[in-house]
C-alpha cells in the first residue's frame, strides 16, 4: 500500500496513507504528496529559461535568432540566422540581454532564439 512513495526526510519506502497525508514508519514524518509534486513542478518551471527548441539557456551562451525581428526606431529588422554571443539572462518578458551586431544592446525574448 505504499504506492512507491518515498519519505522526503529519510527516503524510506515504508510509508502508508492516512487521510490525505502520507506517513513514514521509520521517522514518523507526515507530508502531503500532492503539494510536494506541485511545488517541485513550480520550481522546475520557474528556474529555467528555455529557447524555441526547449533547450536550457545559460549566461554566456551563444544563440541564433530564428525569425526576422522588427526593431522600433530602426529602418531594418534583425534577420533570421543572426548569431548573438555572450547573452545575459534577466527577469521579465524579454529575458535575454545582449548586444546584436549592427543594432547595439537590446533585450530579446527566448522564444525567438535557439541555442547555437
LUMRORO-77174 format. One line per 10 residues: their letters; for each residue x, y, z of N, C-alpha, C. Coordinates in steps of 0.2 Angstrom, whole numbers, plus 5000, padded with zeros to 4 digits. Atoms other than C-alpha are relative to their C-alpha. Last residue first. Layout:
A	X,Y,Z,X,Y,Z,X,Y,Z | ...
END
This chain:
XXXXXXXXXX	4995,5002,5006,5120,5138,4844,5004,4994,5002 | 4993,5001,4998,5105,5138,4856,5004,4998,4994 | 4998,5007,4998,5089,5144,4848,5007,5000,5002 | 4993,5002,5001,5081,5161,4848,5001,4993,5001 | 4998,4998,5007,5064,5169,4846,5007,4998,4999 | 5003,5004,5005,5056,5161,4861,5002,5001,4993 | 4997,5007,5001,5069,5167,4872,4997,4996,4995 | 5004,5005,4997,5063,5185,4870,5003,4993,4999 | 5003,5005,5005,5076,5198,4866,4996,4995,5005 | 5003,5006,4997,5083,5213,4875,4996,4996,4995
XXXXXXXXXX	5008,5000,5000,5094,5226,4867,4998,4994,5004 | 5003,5004,4994,5112,5232,4866,4992,5000,4999 | 4998,4998,4993,5119,5238,4849,4996,4996,5005 | 5006,4997,4996,5110,5236,4832,5002,5003,5007 | 5004,4996,5004,5123,5232,4819,4995,5004,5004 | 4995,4996,5004,5130,5217,4829,4995,5004,4995 | 5001,5003,5007,5117,5212,4842,5004,5005,4995 | 4998,4996,5005,5122,5215,4860,5000,4997,4993 | 4995,5002,5005,5113,5205,4873,5002,5006,4996 | 4997,4993,5001,5100,5205,4887,5006,4998,4996
XXXXXXXXXX	4993,5001,5003,5089,5189,4886,5002,5007,4999 | 4995,5003,4995,5073,5188,4896,5007,4999,4998 | 4994,5000,5004,5061,5200,4887,5006,4998,5004 | 5003,5003,5006,5045,5196,4897,5006,4999,4995 | 5005,4996,5004,5054,5199,4914,4998,4996,4993 | 5007,5001,4998,5069,5193,4923,4996,5004,4996 | 5003,4995,4996,5086,5193,4915,4993,4998,5002 | 5007,5001,4998,5098,5181,4907,4997,5005,5005 | 5001,4999,4993,5114,5188,4899,4993,4998,5001 | 5006,4997,4997,5120,5183,4882,5000,5000,5007
XXXXXXXXXX	4999,4997,4994,5138,5181,4876,4994,5003,5003 | 4996,5003,4995,5136,5179,4858,5000,5003,5007 | 4999,4996,4994,5122,5183,4846,5004,4997,5005 | 4997,5003,4994,5122,5175,4829,5001,5005,5005 | 4995,4995,4997,5110,5182,4816,5002,4996,5006 | 4993,5003,5001,5101,5167,4807,5006,5004,5003 | 5000,5007,4997,5084,5176,4805,5007,4998,4998 | 5002,5005,5004,5087,5195,4801,5001,4993,5003 | 4995,5005,4999,5086,5209,4813,4998,4994,4997 | 5001,5005,4994,5075,5222,4806,5006,4995,5000
XXXXXXXXXX	5000,5007,5002,5079,5237,4796,4998,4996,5006 | 5002,5001,5007,5075,5256,4797,5000,4993,4997 | 4995,5002,5005,5077,5256,4816,4997,4999,4993 | 4995,4994,5001,5066,5266,4828,5005,4998,4995 | 5003,4993,5000,5057,5250,4834,5005,5005,4999 | 4998,4996,4994,5066,5234,4829,4997,5007,5000 | 5000,4993,5001,5057,5221,4818,5003,5004,5006 | 5003,4997,4995,5063,5203,4821,5000,5008,4999 | 4999,4993,5001,5066,5191,4807,4996,5004,5005 | 5006,4996,5003,5064,5174,4815,5002,5007,4999
XXXXXXXXXX	5003,5004,5005,5076,5161,4821,4995,5003,4996 | 5007,4998,5001,5089,5171,4830,4996,4997,4995 | 5002,4998,5007,5104,5161,4834,4993,5002,5000 | 5007,5002,5002,5111,5159,4852,5000,5003,4993 | 5001,4997,5007,5128,5160,4860,4994,4997,4997 | 5001,5004,5005,5129,5156,4879,4999,5004,4993 | 4994,5001,5004,5137,5167,4891,4999,4996,4994 | 4996,4994,5002,5123,5166,4904,5006,4998,4996 | 4996,4998,4995,5113,5150,4902,5004,5006,4999 | 4995,4994,5001,5099,5144,4891,5004,5002,5006
XXXXXXXXXX	4999,4995,4995,5090,5127,4893,5006,5005,4998 | 4993,5001,4997,5085,5118,4877,5001,5006,5005 | 5001,5003,4994,5066,5118,4873,5007,4999,5004 | 5000,5007,5001,5068,5121,4854,4999,4996,5007 | 5006,5002,5004,5062,5139,4855,5000,4993,4999 | 5000,4997,5007,5075,5143,4869,4994,4997,4996 | 5000,5004,5005,5071,5139,4888,5000,5003,4993 | 5002,4996,5006,5074,5149,4903,5002,4996,4994 | 4997,5001,5006,5074,5138,4919,4998,5005,4994 | 4993,4999,4999,5071,5142,4937,5003,5000,4993
XXXXXXXXXX	4998,4993,4999,5052,5145,4935,5008,5001,5000 | 5002,4996,5005,5047,5128,4928,5003,5007,5000 | 4997,5003,5006,5057,5116,4939,4998,5005,4995 | 4993,4999,4999,5052,5126,4955,5004,4998,4993 | 4999,4992,5000,5034,5126,4950,5007,5002,5000 | 5001,4998,5007,5034,5107,4946,5001,5008,4999 | 4994,5002,5004,5043,5103,4963,4998,5002,4992 | 4994,4996,4999,5030,5113,4972,5006,4999,4996 | 5002,4993,5002,5015,5105,4964,5006,5004,5001 | 4999,5001,5007,5023,5087,4967,4999,5007,4997
XXXXXXXXXX	4993,5001,5001,5025,5091,4986,5001,5000,4992 | 4996,4994,5000,5008,5098,4987,5007,5000,4999 | 5002,4996,5006,5001,5082,4980,5003,5007,5001 | 4997,5001,5006,5012,5071,4992,4998,5004,4994 | 5005,5001,5005,5006,5079,5008,5003,4999,4993 | 5000,4995,5006,5018,5076,5021,4994,4999,4996 | 5006,4999,5004,5020,5067,5038,5000,5005,4995 | 5001,4994,5004,5037,5061,5045,4993,5000,4997 | 5006,4997,4998,5036,5047,5058,4998,5007,4997 | 4999,4994,4996,5054,5043,5056,4994,5004,5002
XXXXXXXXXX	4993,4999,4998,5054,5025,5050,5001,5006,5005 | 5000,5004,4994,5035,5022,5048,5007,5000,5003 | 4994,5004,5000,5034,5037,5036,5000,4995,5006 | 4997,5001,4994,5016,5044,5035,5006,4995,4999 | 4996,5006,5000,5007,5051,5019,5005,5000,5006 | 4992,5000,4999,4994,5063,5021,5003,4994,4999 | 4997,4997,5006,4976,5065,5014,5007,5001,5000 | 5004,4995,5002,4968,5053,5027,5003,5003,4993 | 5005,4999,4995,4982,5042,5032,4997,5007,4999 | 5005,4994,5001,4992,5034,5018,4996,5001,5007
XXXXXXXXXX	5007,5002,5001,5007,5022,5022,4996,5007,5000 | 5004,4995,4999,5026,5023,5020,4992,4998,5000 | 5005,5003,4996,5040,5010,5020,4995,5006,5003 | 5005,5002,5005,5050,5017,5005,4994,4996,5004 | 5002,5007,4999,5062,5026,5017,4994,4999,4995 | 5000,5004,5007,5070,5042,5009,4998,4992,5001 | 4995,5005,4999,5073,5049,5027,5001,4995,4994 | 4995,4999,4995,5065,5066,5025,5006,4995,5001 | 4996,4994,5002,5056,5066,5008,5006,5001,5006 | 5000,4994,4995,5049,5049,5013,5005,5005,4998
XXXXXX	4995,5000,4996,5047,5038,4997,5000,5006,5005 | 4998,4994,4997,5031,5034,4989,5005,5000,5005 | 4994,4998,5002,5030,5018,4979,5002,5007,5002 | 5001,4997,5006,5011,5016,4982,5007,5003,4997 | 4996,4994,5000,5015,5012,5000,5000,5004,4993 | 5004,4994,5000,5000,5000,5000,5004,5006,5000
END
